[in-house]
């Protein structure tokens, strides 16, 4: 997949079928859009393209509000695995926010993207004061030479699937629902770093990664998990939080006890997939109490995974 980012100066040298959106989480509704884009591109023998947006500048949106289900890197990987030809990560600037909607259609959709078909959801908005919408995309199709397809939203239990829906469920630790909405496990990627080696002192070795500041996390606590290491899936139990029994700091880590795994993976990129929220993080009165609880957490996860 070709990846164009950090620039507004691009031009695709072939016709395209294109879709637009923030695509935070790349949930099942987004995946429906991509499937239609790929199908239509194959029919027309043109390129399939997704246009998304870079991080919103702090001058527009405070950092406290900039937490995302997927980081830009994670979003890119997921979209690439879904088989699109091109991903464009358009800079979200003040200038872009004040673009007249028809100018965006003419300059970006028609000229830069050479769109033969535009696939969008019914709530897609763009341009100055968000005056551009799905109706406008349809209205200008004949003038600028593209077909417009408006795709109805996917639903789960009679509610429209959206990034907002995913965030709400993630914030309360409903991992089964989150994973259903995403059509894959919610995950956190990172490089394994050395911790304080505390787990080894109580015969419960763990691996540690630190999520980026912009990553939206579920509640601090313990989760049954699957960790992907060099393509291998390893079952385990993961703690997200500050480890208050042994630490006084505020830094959140993702610490995983991997079952039946003893390889040295420091420095490796791993992906921790959360399957079930077991309990909130808590501070214990003693190291022995913590060790006992960690053993109970592992036993619960193994029962969930049906490990003998």
C-alpha positions, -999 to +999 in steps of 0.1 A: +000+000+000+013+035-009+013+058+021+011+096+016+014+117+047+026+151+061+018+169+029-011+185+010+010+185-022+002+152-039-015+141-070-026+106-080-016+098-116-045+074-122-083+073-117-095+063-082-124+052-061-120+070-028-135+072+007-130+098+034-131+098+072-111+100+105-114+062+107-105+061+144-106+025+154-112+013+118-144-003+132-168-026+113-186+004+097-153+017+083-145-018+071-178-018+052-168+014+034-134-001+025-150-033+011-173-012-012-143+009-023-123-022-032-152-038-050-160-007-070-123-001-078-120-037-091-151-032-113-137+001-128-101-012-129-089+018-109-071+024-076-087+021-042-080+050-019-088+061+017-082+097+028-079+102+065-065+130+086-034+137+107-034+146+144-055+178+150-032+208+159-032+218+196-043+253+185-076+237+173-081+210+199-065+207+234-042+177+239-064+164+267-091+157+241-067+140+217-069+103+226-076+078+199-087+042+197-059+037+171-028+057+167-019+069+132+006+040+130-019+014+141-046+028+117-021+026+088-013-010+095-050-020+098-060-003+066-030-018+048-041-053+059-076-046+045-060-044+011-064-008-001-040+006-027-033+040-012-038+057+022-035+095+023-031+111+057-041+146+050-028+174+073-056+188+095-047+225+094-064+258+100-063+263+063-080+230+056-107+238+082-116+270+063-116+255+028-148+261+009-166+228+004-168+231-034-132+241-036-123+208-018-144+188-042-128+205-072-092+207-060-089+175-040-115+150-052-115+159-089-080+171-096-057+155-070-075+122-066-091+119-101-120+103-084-144+082-106-164+072-075-167+086-040-179+063-012-190+080+020-212+076+051-244+096+055-228+118+082-196+128+064-189+165+067-161+186+054-149+222+046-156+255+062-181+254+091-187+217+081-210+229+054-199+202+030-219+170+035-230+138+018-257+156-001-232+180-016-209+152-026-239+137-045-250+171-059-216+178-075-209+144-089-221+150-124-202+184-126-169+169-115-173+135-132-177+110-103-203+087-090-213+091-054-223+062-032-237+069+003-234+038+025-258+033+054-242+027+088-237-007+103-256-015+135-250-035+166-280-042+189-300-015+171-274+012+176-253+027+148-217+017+150-194+047+154-161+056+169-180+073+197-198+040+205-165+021+206-149+048+229-179+046+253-176+008+256-138+009+259-138+035+287-159+011+309-139-020+300-165-039+279-139-056+258-162-082+243-184-054+229-154-033+218-140-063+199-173-071+183-176-035+171-140-035+158-143-070+143-109-077+158-094-075+193-086-040+207-048-039+210-019-018+222+014-019+203+048-011+217+085-020+221+093-043+250+114-024+276+131-035+308+110-028+339+121-030+374+123-069+372+099-071+401+079-099+385+110-121+384+116-118+421+082-134+428+085-160+399+059-142+378+080-127+349+064-101+328+070-080+297+064-042+296+054-017+270+044+019+273+015+032+252+018+066+235+001+096+252-025+098+225-037+062+229-072+058+244-069+031+270-096+011+289-098+013+327-067+005+347-069-031+357-062-067+347-072-083+314-071-117+298-049-111+268-033-125+236+001-111+227+014-113+191+052-117+190+068-123+156+035-136+143+031-160+172+000-156+195+009-161+232-018-162+258-015-143+291-028-118+315-021-081+313-021-053+338-027-017+326-019+009+352+007+024+375+014-007+397+006+011+429+018-017+452+054-014+440+055+021+424+047+056+435+048+070+399+019+080+376+033+065+344+009+040+329+024+008+316+010-023+299+026-053+317+019-088+306+025-122+322+030-145+292+020-182+297+046-208+289+069-183+272+105-177+282+122-161+252+142-128+255+121-102+236+135-069+248+135-044+220+109-062+200+076-047+188+047-066+202+009-063+201-011-069+232-048-078+224-073-074+253-100-101+255-117-097+289-116-073+318-110-093+349-108-067+377-097-031+385-062-023+395-057-021+432-030-015+458-022-045+481-009-044+516+020-067+509+041-082+481+028-117+492-008-105+488+000-091+453+017-124+443-013-144+454-036-121+434-014-124+403-015-161+405-053-159+409-055-136+378-034-160+358-056-189+369-088-170+359-073-162+324-062-198+319-097-210+327-112-184+303-088-197+276-094-233+287-057-240+293-052-272+312 
